[in-house]
């Protein structure tokens, strides 16, 4: 079967195809891909078995990346919680993976990576190996708000929401530059606490520019002090939680829980079907349990890689471990600069 490539930023068939495919997400859209391209210089590519003069029947969204840390790779899809191949039949996935393996053999890329729901990983995956797995949480919004609330953990969610109400936390949302700056200050604080370089502020600006009203920043404050923020994305019938940040000094006030509940209430009021709570690393047990406590259902995402590069990944992990001991002591300006330089290499 012949495989073709298309540019999803210029080929109008792509976004039209996404509107009709049930597994399409905001991470497939030309807006998300354009933000990746603008911020990090990644080159978006879609591979498909549909010829250039026909309607699209399938597609695998990827980005070509180049890094001194991990080499020249094709990734489906950098910094995206999930980006399932959009298929018309089971054989198409085998065709895509065989094609990608040949691209590596012919040295177009040093490696390729495909991210799949664990239930979709084929038994014969053309020498691809599972590199890593993640937990994925999704909350169905079909029940009433009262029923949803009753399903929240009584101590960690319901009581936190009661505390936030007693504290009369201030709430604001939107995409203004002022709101983005407050949000980004909390991003710096959070990434410093985690010992990791922050996302460049340009990334958030480009998300707003490329995705427009699909993006919303939500901020909670106490006495005019921002204490927690989340960034959500909306696409079709799904609201996606993508980024969260907070000032841990005020964690007892329930700011993050307050923002999640605001987002869920708004999603219900606008007729959305699900709250996509994103992926979590299994090693981040606290985040996994936090999402469990909202009554969300779990599934597993698998990252398949060809070829296996575990020795290089181990070296990359050691570099990140070193960074965790350095980042907490870097001034804010330098930390933001480090994010601009280093973050793209973490794709």
C-alpha positions in Angstrom: 0.0 0.0 0.0 1.4 3.4 -1.0 2.1 5.9 1.8 2.0 9.6 1.2 3.0 12.7 3.2 1.0 15.9 3.6 1.6 19.2 5.3 -1.2 19.6 7.8 -0.5 23.4 8.1 -1.4 24.0 4.4 -3.5 21.0 3.3 -7.2 22.0 4.0 -8.2 18.3 3.9 -6.6 17.7 7.3 -8.7 19.8 9.6 -11.8 18.8 7.6 -11.0 15.1 8.1 -10.5 15.7 11.9 -14.0 17.1 12.2 -15.5 13.7 11.2 -13.1 11.3 12.9 -14.3 10.2 16.3 -10.7 9.8 17.8 -9.5 13.2 16.6 -8.3 15.5 19.5 -7.1 19.0 19.8 -3.5 17.6 19.6 -4.2 16.6 16.0 -5.3 20.0 14.8 -3.3 22.4 12.6 -3.5 25.0 15.4 -1.6 22.7 17.9 0.9 21.7 15.2 1.4 25.3 14.2 2.2 26.3 17.8 4.8 23.4 18.0 6.3 24.6 14.8 6.4 28.3 15.8 7.8 27.7 19.2 10.3 24.8 18.7 11.0 24.7 15.0 9.5 21.2 14.7 8.3 20.3 11.2 4.7 18.8 11.2 4.1 15.9 8.8 1.0 13.7 8.4 1.4 10.3 6.7 -1.6 8.7 5.0 -2.5 6.1 2.5 -4.9 8.6 0.8 -3.5 10.0 -2.5 -3.1 13.8 -2.9 -6.1 14.0 -5.1 -8.5 12.1 -2.9 -10.4 12.7 0.4 -8.4 11.6 3.5 -9.4 8.2 5.0 -6.6 8.0 7.6 -3.6 9.9 9.0 -0.8 9.8 11.5 0.3 13.2 12.8 4.0 13.6 13.5 6.7 16.1 14.0 10.3 15.9 12.7 12.6 17.1 15.5 16.3 17.6 15.8 18.1 17.7 19.1 21.7 17.4 20.4 20.2 15.3 23.3 18.2 12.8 21.3 19.2 13.2 17.7 16.9 13.6 14.6 13.6 11.9 15.4 10.0 11.6 14.1 7.6 11.8 17.0 3.9 11.4 17.1 3.5 13.8 18.9 5.8 16.0 20.9 4.4 17.6 24.2 1.0 16.0 23.4 -0.7 13.9 26.0 -2.1 11.6 23.3 -2.3 11.6 19.5 -3.7 8.3 18.4 -3.3 7.3 14.7 -6.6 8.0 12.9 -7.3 4.8 11.1 -9.8 3.5 8.7 -9.0 -0.2 9.4 -6.6 -2.3 11.5 -4.2 -2.9 8.6 -3.4 0.8 8.2 -1.5 0.9 11.5 0.8 -1.9 10.4 1.3 -0.1 7.1 2.2 3.1 8.9 4.6 1.4 11.2 6.3 -0.6 8.5 6.8 2.7 6.6 8.3 4.5 9.6 10.7 1.6 10.2 11.9 1.9 6.6 12.5 5.6 7.1 14.8 4.8 10.0 16.5 2.0 8.0 17.2 4.5 5.2 18.5 7.0 7.8 15.9 9.7 7.3 15.5 9.7 11.1 17.6 8.2 13.8 14.4 6.9 15.5 10.6 7.1 15.4 8.1 7.2 18.2 4.4 6.4 18.1 2.1 7.0 21.0 -0.9 4.7 21.3 -3.7 3.7 23.7 -2.3 0.5 25.3 -5.3 -1.4 24.0 -4.4 -0.5 20.4 -0.8 -1.7 20.4 -0.6 -4.4 17.7 0.9 -7.8 18.5 3.3 -7.6 15.6 4.5 -4.0 15.6 7.3 -4.2 13.1 10.2 -4.3 15.7 8.8 -1.4 17.7 9.3 -1.7 21.4 7.3 -0.2 24.2 9.5 2.6 25.6 7.3 3.9 28.3 3.7 3.8 29.5 1.6 6.5 31.1 -1.7 6.7 33.0 -4.6 8.5 31.2 -7.6 9.9 33.1 -11.0 11.0 31.6 -14.1 12.1 33.5 -17.4 11.5 31.7 -19.7 14.6 32.1 -23.0 12.8 31.5 -24.1 12.7 35.2 -25.6 15.9 36.8 -23.3 18.3 38.7 -24.6 16.9 42.0 -23.9 13.4 41.0 -20.4 14.3 39.8 -19.7 16.1 43.1 -20.9 13.1 45.1 -18.3 11.0 43.3 -15.4 13.2 44.4 -13.2 12.1 47.2 -14.7 13.5 50.4 -11.5 14.7 52.1 -9.2 15.6 49.2 -11.7 17.1 46.8 -15.1 17.9 48.5 -13.6 19.4 51.7 -11.0 21.3 49.7 -13.8 22.8 47.6 -15.6 23.8 50.8 -12.5 25.4 52.1 -12.0 27.3 48.8 -15.6 28.6 49.2 -15.0 29.7 52.7 -11.8 31.5 51.7 -13.8 33.3 49.0 -11.0 32.7 46.4 -11.1 35.2 43.5 -11.5 33.7 40.0 -10.6 35.0 36.6 -10.2 33.5 33.2 -9.3 34.4 29.7 -6.1 34.8 27.6 -5.0 38.4 28.3 -1.3 39.2 28.5 -1.8 40.2 32.2 -3.4 36.8 33.0 -0.7 35.0 31.1 2.0 36.8 33.1 0.4 35.8 36.4 0.0 32.2 35.2 3.6 32.1 34.0 4.9 33.3 37.3 3.2 30.3 38.8 4.7 28.0 36.1 8.2 29.2 37.0 7.5 28.5 40.7 6.1 25.0 40.0 8.9 24.0 37.6 11.5 25.2 40.1 9.8 23.0 42.7 9.9 20.1 40.3 13.5 20.7 39.4 12.7 21.0 35.7 13.2 23.7 33.0 9.9 25.6 32.4 8.0 25.7 29.1 9.0 28.9 27.2 6.4 31.7 27.7 6.4 31.9 23.9 4.8 28.5 23.8 1.8 29.7 25.7 1.6 32.8 23.6 1.7 30.7 20.4 -1.0 28.4 21.8 -3.2 31.4 22.3 -2.4 32.8 18.8 -2.8 29.5 17.0 -5.8 28.0 18.9 -7.7 31.1 19.7 -10.8 30.6 21.8 -10.0 26.9 22.2 -7.5 28.1 25.0 -8.4 29.3 28.4 -6.3 30.2 31.4 -8.0 30.0 34.8 -6.5 31.6 37.8 -7.4 31.5 41.5 -6.2 34.2 43.9 -6.3 35.0 47.6 -6.0 38.7 48.6 -4.8 39.5 45.1 -2.1 36.9 45.3 -2.3 34.3 42.5 -2.2 30.9 44.2 -3.1 28.4 41.4 -3.6 28.3 37.7 -4.7 25.8 35.0 -4.7 26.0 31.2 -7.4 24.1 29.3 -8.1 23.4 25.7 -11.5 22.7 24.1 -12.1 20.7 21.0 -15.4 19.4 19.8 -17.1 17.8 22.8 -14.0 17.6 25.0 -12.4 19.9 27.5 -8.7 19.1 28.0 -6.7 19.9 31.1 -3.2 20.6 29.8 -1.2 22.6 32.3 -1.4 23.2 36.0 0.7 25.3 38.4 0.5 26.6 42.0 2.1 28.3 44.9 2.5 25.5 47.4 2.5 27.9 50.3 -1.3 28.2 49.8 -2.0 24.5 48.9 -4.3 24.2 52.0 -6.8 26.7 50.4 -7.9 24.3 47.7 -7.0 26.5 44.7 -6.4 23.8 42.2 -9.5 21.8 43.2 -11.5 25.1 42.9 -10.2 25.6 39.3 -10.9 22.0 38.3 -14.5 22.3 39.6 -15.0 25.7 37.8 -13.8 24.0 34.6 -16.1 21.0 35.0 -19.1 23.3 35.8 -18.4 25.3 32.6 -17.9 22.2 30.5 -21.3 20.9 31.7 -23.0 24.2 31.1 -21.8 24.3 27.5 -22.8 20.7 26.7 -19.5 19.0 26.6 -19.2 15.3 27.0 -15.9 14.7 28.8 -13.2 16.3 30.8 -9.9 15.0 29.5 -7.5 15.1 32.5 -4.5 14.2 30.5 -1.7 11.7 31.0 0.5 11.2 34.1 3.8 9.5 34.6 3.4 6.3 36.7 6.3 7.6 38.8 4.2 10.7 39.8 2.0 8.8 42.2 0.6 12.0 43.7 -0.7 13.3 40.4 -2.2 9.9 39.5 -4.0 9.6 42.8 -5.2 13.3 42.6 -6.9 12.5 39.3 -8.3 9.2 40.6 -10.0 11.2 43.4 -12.2 13.1 40.9 -13.9 9.8 39.9 -12.1 9.8 36.5 -11.6 6.5 34.7 -8.1 5.2 34.0 -6.5 3.8 30.9 -2.9 3.3 29.7 -1.0 5.0 27.0 2.1 3.3 25.4 5.0 5.0 23.7 6.4 2.7 21.0 9.9 3.4 19.7 12.0 2.0 16.9 14.8 1.2 17.3 15.2 0.6 21.0 17.5 3.3 22.4 17.4 2.6 26.1 21.1 3.3 26.7 20.7 6.9 25.3 17.5 7.4 27.2 19.3 6.4 30.4 21.9 9.1 29.8 19.2 11.6 29.1 17.5 10.6 32.4 20.8 11.2 34.2 21.1 14.7 32.7 17.5 15.5 33.9 18.4 14.1 37.4 21.4 16.5 37.5 19.1 19.4 36.4 16.8 18.7 39.3 19.6 19.5 41.7 20.5 22.7 39.9 17.2 24.2 38.9 16.0 25.2 42.4 18.9 27.6 42.8 18.6 29.4 39.4 17.2 33.0 39.4 13.8 33.4 37.6 15.3 35.2 34.6 17.9 32.5 34.1 15.4 29.8 34.7 13.1 31.2 32.0 16.1 31.5 29.6 17.0 27.9 30.4 13.5 26.8 29.4 13.8 28.7 26.1 17.0 26.8 25.3 16.4 23.4 26.8 12.7 22.6 26.7 12.5 21.6 23.1 15.1 18.9 23.8 12.6 17.2 26.2 10.1 16.3 23.5 
